[in-house]
Amino acid sequence: MGHKKMKHNLGFADFALASLLEHIRSIKLMEKVSDSINWVSIDTVLMSHYTVGTSGEGANVYPPLLPPKYLILQNWSPAA
């Protein structure tokens, strides 16, 4: 069992919306947040304590860095 590989392949919709994405303020804010946090050090700490996904058996799991990123997005997103 290992960690799932996140695909970074661009699709047709990515190319169609590429010009629009430059003008979205929330994307610019998320890029600022992502640049200001040292994700490598957080990932290193998480991987030292997170043993799931280190064996060769079973299904692949998501990297342990994704839940903290989801929590940040959840707490910083506007209430609906």
C-alpha positions as CSV (number, residue, x, y, z in Angstrom):
1,M,0.0,0.0,0.0
2,G,1.3,3.4,-0.9
3,H,0.0,7.0,-1.2
4,K,-2.3,7.9,-4.1
5,K,-0.7,9.8,-6.9
6,M,-2.4,13.1,-7.5
7,K,-2.9,13.7,-11.3
8,H,-1.8,17.0,-12.6
9,N,-3.0,16.5,-16.2
10,L,-4.8,19.3,-17.8
11,G,-8.1,18.6,-19.5
12,F,-10.2,20.5,-22.0
13,A,-12.0,22.5,-19.3
14,D,-8.7,23.6,-17.8
15,F,-7.7,25.1,-21.2
16,A,-11.1,26.6,-21.8
17,L,-11.1,28.3,-18.4
18,A,-7.4,29.3,-18.2
19,S,-8.0,32.9,-19.2
20,L,-10.8,33.3,-16.6
21,L,-8.7,31.9,-13.7
22,E,-6.3,34.8,-13.8
23,H,-9.0,37.2,-12.6
24,I,-10.5,35.2,-9.7
25,R,-9.6,36.8,-6.4
26,S,-10.1,33.6,-4.3
27,I,-7.6,31.8,-6.4
28,K,-5.1,34.6,-5.9
29,L,-5.7,34.5,-2.2
30,M,-5.2,30.7,-2.0
31,E,-1.9,31.1,-3.9
32,K,-0.8,33.6,-1.4
33,V,-1.7,31.3,1.5
34,S,0.0,28.4,-0.2
35,D,3.2,30.4,-0.7
36,S,3.3,31.6,2.9
37,I,3.0,28.2,4.5
38,N,6.0,25.9,4.5
39,W,4.2,22.7,3.4
40,V,7.4,20.7,3.2
41,S,8.1,20.9,6.9
42,I,4.5,20.1,7.8
43,D,4.6,17.1,5.5
44,T,7.8,15.9,7.1
45,V,6.3,16.0,10.5
46,L,3.1,14.3,9.4
47,M,5.0,11.5,7.5
48,S,7.2,10.8,10.6
49,H,4.0,10.0,12.7
50,Y,1.7,8.7,10.0
51,T,2.5,5.0,9.2
52,V,-0.5,4.3,7.0
53,G,0.5,3.8,3.4
54,T,4.0,2.6,4.1
55,S,3.5,-1.1,3.5
56,G,3.1,-2.7,0.1
57,E,-0.3,-4.3,0.8
58,G,-3.8,-2.9,0.5
59,A,-5.2,0.0,-1.4
60,N,-3.4,3.3,-1.8
61,V,-4.3,6.1,0.7
62,Y,-4.3,9.8,0.3
63,P,-1.2,11.7,1.5
64,P,-1.5,12.9,5.2
65,L,-1.1,16.5,4.1
66,L,-4.5,16.7,2.4
67,P,-6.7,16.8,5.6
68,P,-4.9,19.8,7.1
69,K,-5.3,21.6,3.8
70,Y,-9.0,20.8,3.7
71,L,-9.4,22.1,7.3
72,I,-7.7,25.4,6.3
73,L,-10.0,25.7,3.4
74,Q,-13.1,24.9,5.4
75,N,-12.2,27.4,8.2
76,W,-11.3,30.2,5.8
77,S,-14.2,29.8,3.4
78,P,-17.2,32.1,3.7
79,A,-20.3,30.7,5.4
80,A,-23.0,29.7,3.1
